[in-house]
């Protein structure tokens, strides 16, 4: 195969491939159906012409037959008139019209048969076109379903690709980083807005005092330690306004039940001063 033949084959194959790819089934079916309808219209015109010719031949046959009958009537008139020669001429003219009528009749019969065949072909063509219309609708519906299925398949394939979800994860990481940077900026701005050293000590003292007070109160409740300093301060502040009996009552309130029982059992007479007894003896 020469180079020009190969080049020609290559060009034809590429052109055919482009044509195949450019073919839209719906448009192709519409075009084919349009061409078939145009053929049907042309066939109807041809059949109409054939029917008209058939009707014309039929009329010409009838006309010639009528003329032959008319000349036969004239021949009979000539015979009645005793003119046989004129009667023979009339019969000769009658024969001519009968011959022409026979020819027209032959053509009319043939034309009539042809018209019937054309009518059958026209009906068949019309049925084919109607069938093509139905097939077109079915094929277009199938095409739509195929396109929908292809679209769904493409969408599912896209969902199967993790690139989109990777993008979501990457954006989530970026947002988390932005939030952390914003919190760090706010914290840094708060630290730089005042005396950071003093604020740290104040926070430490406040937290430590609270913890110590809570621990002291717990130990005092358990009887392991005296009341916290804050409670002592409150007691000292109230000493000036209380009576001695109140102090003793307050002191006694801190004694346990066993200590109170022991105090009651003591003989307080032994604790009286001896100077009183000496004075009595004197």
LUMROSE-159557 format. One record per residue (C-alpha): residue number from 1; residue in three letters; x, y, z. Coordinates in Angstrom, 2 decimals, always signed. Layout:
BEGIN
+-----+------+---------+---------+---------+
| pos | code |       x |       y |       z |
+-----+------+---------+---------+---------+
| NUM |  ala |       X |       Y |       Z |
...
+-----+------+---------+---------+---------+
//
This chain:
BEGIN
+-----+------+---------+---------+---------+
| pos | code |       x |       y |       z |
+-----+------+---------+---------+---------+
|   1 |  unk |   +0.00 |   +0.00 |   +0.00 |
|   2 |  unk |   +1.42 |   +3.36 |   -1.03 |
|   3 |  unk |   +1.81 |   +6.34 |   +1.23 |
|   4 |  unk |   -1.02 |   +8.23 |   -0.43 |
|   5 |  unk |   -3.40 |   +5.29 |   +0.00 |
|   6 |  unk |   -2.47 |   +5.00 |   +3.67 |
|   7 |  unk |   -2.88 |   +8.76 |   +4.09 |
|   8 |  unk |   -6.30 |   +8.62 |   +2.42 |
|   9 |  unk |   -7.38 |   +5.72 |   +4.65 |
|  10 |  unk |   -6.14 |   +7.59 |   +7.74 |
|  11 |  unk |   -8.05 |  +10.72 |   +6.79 |
|  12 |  unk |  -11.24 |   +8.75 |   +6.11 |
|  13 |  unk |  -10.96 |   +6.88 |   +9.40 |
|  14 |  unk |  -10.47 |  +10.12 |  +11.36 |
|  15 |  unk |  -13.39 |  +11.76 |   +9.58 |
|  16 |  unk |  -15.63 |   +8.76 |  +10.27 |
|  17 |  unk |  -14.58 |   +8.79 |  +13.90 |
|  18 |  unk |  -15.39 |  +12.49 |  +14.21 |
|  19 |  unk |  -18.76 |  +11.94 |  +12.55 |
|  20 |  unk |  -19.54 |   +9.04 |  +14.88 |
|  21 |  unk |  -18.65 |  +11.09 |  +17.95 |
|  22 |  unk |  -20.67 |  +14.04 |  +16.68 |
|  23 |  unk |  -23.79 |  +11.94 |  +16.14 |
|  24 |  unk |  -26.50 |  +12.68 |  +18.66 |
|  25 |  unk |  -29.00 |   +9.80 |  +18.70 |
|  26 |  unk |  -31.96 |  +12.07 |  +19.39 |
|  27 |  unk |  -31.04 |  +14.50 |  +16.63 |
|  28 |  unk |  -30.28 |  +11.68 |  +14.21 |
|  29 |  unk |  -33.62 |  +10.03 |  +14.87 |
|  30 |  unk |  -35.42 |  +13.34 |  +14.42 |
|  31 |  unk |  -33.62 |  +13.92 |  +11.14 |
|  32 |  unk |  -34.36 |  +10.43 |   +9.85 |
|  33 |  unk |  -38.01 |  +10.80 |  +10.84 |
|  34 |  unk |  -38.15 |  +14.16 |   +9.11 |
|  35 |  unk |  -36.73 |  +12.63 |   +5.94 |
|  36 |  unk |  -39.25 |   +9.78 |   +6.12 |
|  37 |  unk |  -42.09 |  +12.25 |   +6.51 |
|  38 |  unk |  -40.80 |  +14.16 |   +3.51 |
|  39 |  unk |  -40.69 |  +10.92 |   +1.54 |
|  40 |  unk |  -44.26 |  +10.21 |   +2.63 |
|  41 |  unk |  -45.36 |  +13.63 |   +1.43 |
|  42 |  unk |  -43.63 |  +13.06 |   -1.94 |
|  43 |  unk |  -45.20 |   +9.59 |   -2.18 |
|  44 |  unk |  -48.62 |  +11.04 |   -1.48 |
|  45 |  unk |  -48.13 |  +13.54 |   -4.29 |
|  46 |  unk |  -47.04 |  +10.75 |   -6.66 |
|  47 |  unk |  -49.99 |   +8.59 |   -5.71 |
|  48 |  unk |  -52.31 |  +11.56 |   -6.16 |
|  49 |  unk |  -50.94 |  +12.08 |   -9.68 |
|  50 |  unk |  -51.36 |   +8.37 |  -10.45 |
|  51 |  unk |  -54.93 |   +8.45 |   -9.18 |
|  52 |  unk |  -55.62 |  +11.51 |  -11.30 |
|  53 |  unk |  -54.23 |   +9.72 |  -14.40 |
|  54 |  unk |  -56.33 |   +6.68 |  -13.57 |
|  55 |  unk |  -59.46 |   +8.85 |  -13.29 |
|  56 |  unk |  -58.59 |  +10.58 |  -16.55 |
|  57 |  unk |  -58.17 |   +7.29 |  -18.42 |
|  58 |  unk |  -61.46 |   +6.11 |  -17.00 |
|  59 |  unk |  -63.20 |   +9.23 |  -18.23 |
|  60 |  unk |  -61.61 |   +8.98 |  -21.69 |
|  61 |  unk |  -62.71 |   +5.36 |  -21.90 |
|  62 |  unk |  -66.27 |   +6.33 |  -21.03 |
|  63 |  unk |  -66.18 |   +9.21 |  -23.53 |
|  64 |  unk |  -64.99 |   +6.96 |  -26.35 |
|  65 |  unk |  -67.56 |   +4.33 |  -25.46 |
|  66 |  unk |  -70.27 |   +7.01 |  -25.51 |
|  67 |  unk |  -69.06 |   +8.19 |  -28.91 |
|  68 |  unk |  -69.15 |   +4.64 |  -30.24 |
|  69 |  unk |  -72.73 |   +4.30 |  -29.03 |
|  70 |  unk |  -73.62 |   +7.60 |  -30.65 |
|  71 |  unk |  -72.27 |   +6.49 |  -34.04 |
|  72 |  unk |  -74.10 |   +3.23 |  -33.67 |
|  73 |  unk |  -77.32 |   +5.19 |  -33.16 |
|  74 |  unk |  -76.57 |   +7.27 |  -36.27 |
|  75 |  unk |  -75.93 |   +4.09 |  -38.29 |
|  76 |  unk |  -79.34 |   +2.85 |  -37.18 |
|  77 |  unk |  -80.87 |   +6.13 |  -38.30 |
|  78 |  unk |  -79.17 |   +5.76 |  -41.69 |
|  79 |  unk |  -80.48 |   +2.21 |  -42.03 |
|  80 |  unk |  -84.00 |   +3.42 |  -41.26 |
|  81 |  unk |  -83.53 |   +6.11 |  -43.89 |
|  82 |  unk |  -82.56 |   +3.52 |  -46.46 |
|  83 |  unk |  -79.02 |   +4.89 |  -46.80 |
|  84 |  unk |  -76.82 |   +1.84 |  -46.28 |
|  85 |  unk |  -73.69 |   +3.61 |  -47.43 |
|  86 |  unk |  -74.10 |   +6.25 |  -44.73 |
|  87 |  unk |  -74.86 |   +3.51 |  -42.27 |
|  88 |  unk |  -71.58 |   +1.74 |  -43.17 |
|  89 |  unk |  -69.62 |   +5.00 |  -42.62 |
|  90 |  unk |  -71.31 |   +5.48 |  -39.27 |
|  91 |  unk |  -70.44 |   +1.94 |  -38.25 |
|  92 |  unk |  -66.84 |   +2.51 |  -39.33 |
|  93 |  unk |  -66.66 |   +5.61 |  -37.09 |
|  94 |  unk |  -68.23 |   +3.62 |  -34.32 |
|  95 |  unk |  -65.50 |   +0.99 |  -34.67 |
|  96 |  unk |  -62.80 |   +3.63 |  -34.43 |
|  97 |  unk |  -64.17 |   +4.97 |  -31.16 |
|  98 |  unk |  -64.57 |   +1.46 |  -29.79 |
|  99 |  unk |  -60.92 |   +0.76 |  -30.64 |
| 100 |  unk |  -59.82 |   +3.96 |  -28.87 |
| 101 |  unk |  -62.08 |   +3.17 |  -25.94 |
| 102 |  unk |  -60.55 |   -0.29 |  -25.74 |
| 103 |  unk |  -57.06 |   +1.18 |  -25.64 |
| 104 |  unk |  -58.06 |   +3.68 |  -22.97 |
| 105 |  unk |  -59.71 |   +0.93 |  -20.99 |
| 106 |  unk |  -56.59 |   -1.20 |  -21.14 |
| 107 |  unk |  -54.50 |   +1.72 |  -19.91 |
| 108 |  unk |  -57.08 |   +2.54 |  -17.29 |
| 109 |  unk |  -57.07 |   -1.02 |  -15.91 |
| 110 |  unk |  -53.27 |   -1.03 |  -15.76 |
| 111 |  unk |  -53.22 |   +2.41 |  -14.17 |
| 112 |  unk |  -55.83 |   +1.34 |  -11.67 |
| 113 |  unk |  -53.77 |   -1.67 |  -10.64 |
| 114 |  unk |  -50.69 |   +0.54 |  -10.33 |
| 115 |  unk |  -52.62 |   +3.00 |   -8.19 |
| 116 |  unk |  -53.74 |   +0.22 |   -5.88 |
| 117 |  unk |  -50.15 |   -0.89 |   -5.47 |
| 118 |  unk |  -49.08 |   +2.69 |   -4.81 |
| 119 |  unk |  -51.81 |   +3.05 |   -2.22 |
| 120 |  unk |  -50.62 |   -0.14 |   -0.49 |
| 121 |  unk |  -47.05 |   +1.14 |   -0.54 |
| 122 |  unk |  -48.22 |   +4.50 |   +0.79 |
| 123 |  unk |  -50.08 |   +2.83 |   +3.65 |
| 124 |  unk |  -47.03 |   +0.70 |   +4.40 |
| 125 |  unk |  -44.80 |   +3.78 |   +4.39 |
| 126 |  unk |  -47.20 |   +5.61 |   +6.68 |
| 127 |  unk |  -47.25 |   +2.63 |   +9.06 |
| 128 |  unk |  -43.45 |   +2.55 |   +9.01 |
| 129 |  unk |  -43.31 |   +6.23 |   +9.85 |
| 130 |  unk |  -45.76 |   +5.79 |  +12.72 |
| 131 |  unk |  -43.70 |   +2.88 |  +13.96 |
| 132 |  unk |  -40.58 |   +5.01 |  +13.64 |
| 133 |  unk |  -42.25 |   +7.71 |  +15.74 |
| 134 |  unk |  -43.03 |   +5.19 |  +18.46 |
| 135 |  unk |  -39.50 |   +3.79 |  +18.32 |
| 136 |  unk |  -38.11 |   +7.30 |  +18.45 |
| 137 |  unk |  -40.01 |   +8.03 |  +21.66 |
| 138 |  unk |  -38.85 |   +4.73 |  +23.16 |
| 139 |  unk |  -35.25 |   +5.29 |  +22.11 |
| 140 |  unk |  -35.25 |   +8.83 |  +23.43 |
| 141 |  unk |  -36.62 |   +7.56 |  +26.76 |
| 142 |  unk |  -33.88 |   +4.92 |  +26.85 |
| 143 |  unk |  -31.32 |   +7.59 |  +26.01 |
| 144 |  unk |  -32.56 |   +9.75 |  +28.89 |
| 145 |  unk |  -32.34 |   +6.80 |  +31.29 |
| 146 |  unk |  -28.86 |   +5.97 |  +30.08 |
| 147 |  unk |  -27.77 |   +9.58 |  +30.56 |
| 148 |  unk |  -29.25 |   +9.61 |  +34.07 |
| 149 |  unk |  -27.50 |   +6.34 |  +34.93 |
| 150 |  unk |  -24.24 |   +7.69 |  +33.54 |
| 151 |  unk |  -24.63 |  +10.85 |  +35.59 |
| 152 |  unk |  -25.27 |   +8.81 |  +38.73 |
| 153 |  unk |  -22.27 |   +6.60 |  +37.95 |
| 154 |  unk |  -20.06 |   +9.67 |  +37.48 |
| 155 |  unk |  -21.34 |  +11.12 |  +40.76 |
| 156 |  unk |  -20.69 |   +7.86 |  +42.60 |
| 157 |  unk |  -17.24 |   +7.68 |  +41.09 |
| 158 |  unk |  -16.61 |  +11.21 |  +42.28 |
| 159 |  unk |  -17.75 |  +10.27 |  +45.77 |
| 160 |  unk |  -15.45 |   +7.28 |  +45.69 |
| 161 |  unk |  -12.54 |   +9.62 |  +45.12 |
| 162 |  unk |  -11.23 |  +10.74 |  +48.53 |
| 163 |  unk |   -9.82 |  +14.02 |  +47.22 |
| 164 |  unk |  -13.02 |  +15.90 |  +48.14 |
| 165 |  unk |  -13.05 |  +14.50 |  +51.68 |
| 166 |  unk |   -9.33 |  +15.19 |  +51.98 |
| 167 |  unk |  -10.10 |  +18.79 |  +51.13 |
| 168 |  unk |  -12.73 |  +18.89 |  +53.90 |
| 169 |  unk |  -10.21 |  +17.48 |  +56.40 |
| 170 |  unk |   -7.55 |  +19.93 |  +55.28 |
| 171 |  unk |   -9.94 |  +22.85 |  +55.67 |
| 172 |  unk |  -10.95 |  +21.60 |  +59.13 |
| 173 |  unk |   -7.27 |  +21.53 |  +60.15 |
| 174 |  unk |   -6.80 |  +25.06 |  +58.85 |
| 175 |  unk |   -9.83 |  +26.29 |  +60.79 |
| 176 |  unk |   -8.54 |  +24.59 |  +63.97 |
| 177 |  unk |   -5.17 |  +26.28 |  +63.44 |
| 178 |  unk |   -6.88 |  +29.65 |  +62.97 |
| 179 |  unk |   -8.84 |  +29.12 |  +66.21 |
| 180 |  unk |   -5.65 |  +28.23 |  +68.10 |
| 181 |  unk |   -3.89 |  +31.29 |  +66.72 |
| 182 |  unk |   -6.85 |  +33.47 |  +67.72 |
| 183 |  unk |   -6.80 |  +32.06 |  +71.30 |
| 184 |  unk |   -3.04 |  +32.53 |  +71.51 |
| 185 |  unk |   -3.38 |  +36.12 |  +70.30 |
| 186 |  unk |   -6.11 |  +36.85 |  +72.86 |
| 187 |  unk |   -4.02 |  +35.32 |  +75.65 |
| 188 |  unk |   -0.95 |  +37.28 |  +74.61 |
| 189 |  unk |   -2.94 |  +40.50 |  +74.42 |
| 190 |  unk |   -4.27 |  +39.89 |  +77.96 |
| 191 |  unk |   -0.79 |  +39.29 |  +79.35 |
| 192 |  unk |   +0.62 |  +42.42 |  +77.74 |
| 193 |  unk |   -2.24 |  +44.68 |  +78.87 |
| 194 |  unk |   -0.98 |  +45.06 |  +82.53 |
| 195 |  unk |   +1.70 |  +44.18 |  +85.08 |
| 196 |  unk |   +2.04 |  +40.49 |  +84.46 |
| 197 |  unk |   +4.32 |  +39.86 |  +87.45 |
| 198 |  unk |   +1.96 |  +41.48 |  +89.94 |
| 199 |  unk |   -1.05 |  +39.72 |  +88.46 |
| 200 |  unk |   +0.69 |  +36.37 |  +88.75 |
| 201 |  unk |   +1.44 |  +36.95 |  +92.45 |
| 202 |  unk |   -2.10 |  +38.11 |  +93.15 |
| 203 |  unk |   -3.50 |  +35.04 |  +91.48 |
| 204 |  unk |   -1.07 |  +32.82 |  +93.40 |
| 205 |  unk |   -1.91 |  +34.40 |  +96.77 |
| 206 |  unk |   -5.62 |  +34.27 |  +96.18 |
| 207 |  unk |   -5.52 |  +30.65 |  +95.11 |
| 208 |  unk |   -3.19 |  +29.64 |  +97.96 |
| 209 |  unk |   -5.25 |  +31.40 | +100.65 |
| 210 |  unk |   -8.39 |  +29.76 |  +99.51 |
| 211 |  unk |   -6.77 |  +26.35 |  +99.47 |
| 212 |  unk |   -5.22 |  +26.84 | +102.94 |
| 213 |  unk |   -8.50 |  +28.07 | +104.46 |
| 214 |  unk |  -10.39 |  +25.13 | +103.04 |
| 215 |  unk |   -7.76 |  +22.68 | +104.35 |
| 216 |  unk |   -7.70 |  +24.30 | +107.80 |
| 217 |  unk |  -11.48 |  +24.18 | +108.06 |
| 218 |  unk |  -11.45 |  +20.49 | +107.12 |
| 219 |  unk |   -8.82 |  +19.69 | +109.77 |
| 220 |  unk |  -10.70 |  +21.69 | +112.40 |
| 221 |  unk |  -13.88 |  +19.82 | +111.59 |
| 222 |  unk |  -12.02 |  +16.57 | +112.08 |
| 223 |  unk |  -10.63 |  +17.79 | +115.44 |
| 224 |  unk |   -7.07 |  +17.65 | +114.18 |
| 225 |  unk |   -6.41 |  +21.38 | +114.16 |
| 226 |  unk |   -7.79 |  +24.53 | +115.65 |
| 227 |  unk |  -10.10 |  +26.72 | +113.64 |
| 228 |  unk |   -8.61 |  +28.58 | +110.75 |
| 229 |  unk |   -7.00 |  +31.96 | +111.12 |
| 230 |  unk |   -9.95 |  +33.69 | +109.63 |
| 231 |  unk |  -12.17 |  +32.19 | +112.34 |
| 232 |  unk |   -9.64 |  +33.20 | +115.08 |
| 233 |  unk |   -9.69 |  +36.75 | +113.85 |
| 234 |  unk |  -13.43 |  +36.82 | +114.07 |
| 235 |  unk |  -13.27 |  +35.48 | +117.66 |
| 236 |  unk |  -10.67 |  +38.05 | +118.69 |
| 237 |  unk |  -12.80 |  +40.81 | +117.23 |
| 238 |  unk |  -15.71 |  +39.67 | +119.44 |
| 239 |  unk |  -13.72 |  +39.19 | +122.73 |
| 240 |  unk |  -14.15 |  +42.77 | +123.83 |
| 241 |  unk |  -17.91 |  +42.63 | +123.69 |
| 242 |  unk |  -18.32 |  +39.22 | +125.39 |
| 243 |  unk |  -18.63 |  +38.65 | +129.18 |
| 244 |  unk |  -16.35 |  +36.27 | +131.13 |
| 245 |  unk |  -19.15 |  +33.80 | +131.34 |
| 246 |  unk |  -19.54 |  +33.89 | +127.64 |
| 247 |  unk |  -15.82 |  +33.22 | +127.24 |
| 248 |  unk |  -16.04 |  +30.23 | +129.59 |
| 249 |  unk |  -19.10 |  +29.03 | +127.71 |
| 250 |  unk |  -17.30 |  +29.43 | +124.44 |
| 251 |  unk |  -14.25 |  +27.62 | +125.84 |
| 252 |  unk |  -16.41 |  +24.87 | +127.17 |
| 253 |  unk |  -18.10 |  +24.51 | +123.82 |
| 254 |  unk |  -14.78 |  +23.41 | +122.42 |
| 255 |  unk |  -14.42 |  +20.61 | +125.07 |
| 256 |  unk |  -15.52 |  +17.13 | +124.34 |
| 257 |  unk |  -18.12 |  +15.21 | +126.34 |
| 258 |  unk |  -15.47 |  +13.15 | +128.14 |
| 259 |  unk |  -13.63 |  +16.33 | +129.24 |
| 260 |  unk |  -16.83 |  +17.76 | +130.69 |
| 261 |  unk |  -17.54 |  +14.51 | +132.61 |
| 262 |  unk |  -14.05 |  +14.56 | +134.09 |
| 263 |  unk |  -14.46 |  +18.16 | +135.29 |
| 264 |  unk |  -17.71 |  +17.27 | +137.05 |
| 265 |  unk |  -16.10 |  +14.35 | +138.94 |
| 266 |  unk |  -13.26 |  +16.52 | +140.29 |
| 267 |  unk |  -13.39 |  +17.52 | +144.01 |
| 268 |  unk |  -13.20 |  +21.27 | +143.83 |
| 269 |  unk |  -12.71 |  +21.54 | +147.65 |
| 270 |  unk |   -9.15 |  +20.48 | +147.25 |
| 271 |  unk |   -8.56 |  +23.40 | +145.01 |
| 272 |  unk |   -9.68 |  +26.04 | +147.59 |
| 273 |  unk |   -6.89 |  +28.28 | +148.93 |
| 274 |  unk |   -5.40 |  +27.31 | +152.32 |
| 275 |  unk |   -5.20 |  +30.88 | +153.47 |
| 276 |  unk |   -8.92 |  +30.82 | +154.08 |
| 277 |  unk |   -8.66 |  +27.88 | +156.49 |
| 278 |  unk |   -5.86 |  +29.53 | +158.44 |
| 279 |  unk |   -7.83 |  +32.65 | +158.89 |
| 280 |  unk |  -10.76 |  +30.68 | +160.20 |
| 281 |  unk |   -8.61 |  +28.94 | +162.85 |
| 282 |  unk |   -7.35 |  +32.22 | +164.10 |
+-----+------+---------+---------+---------+
//
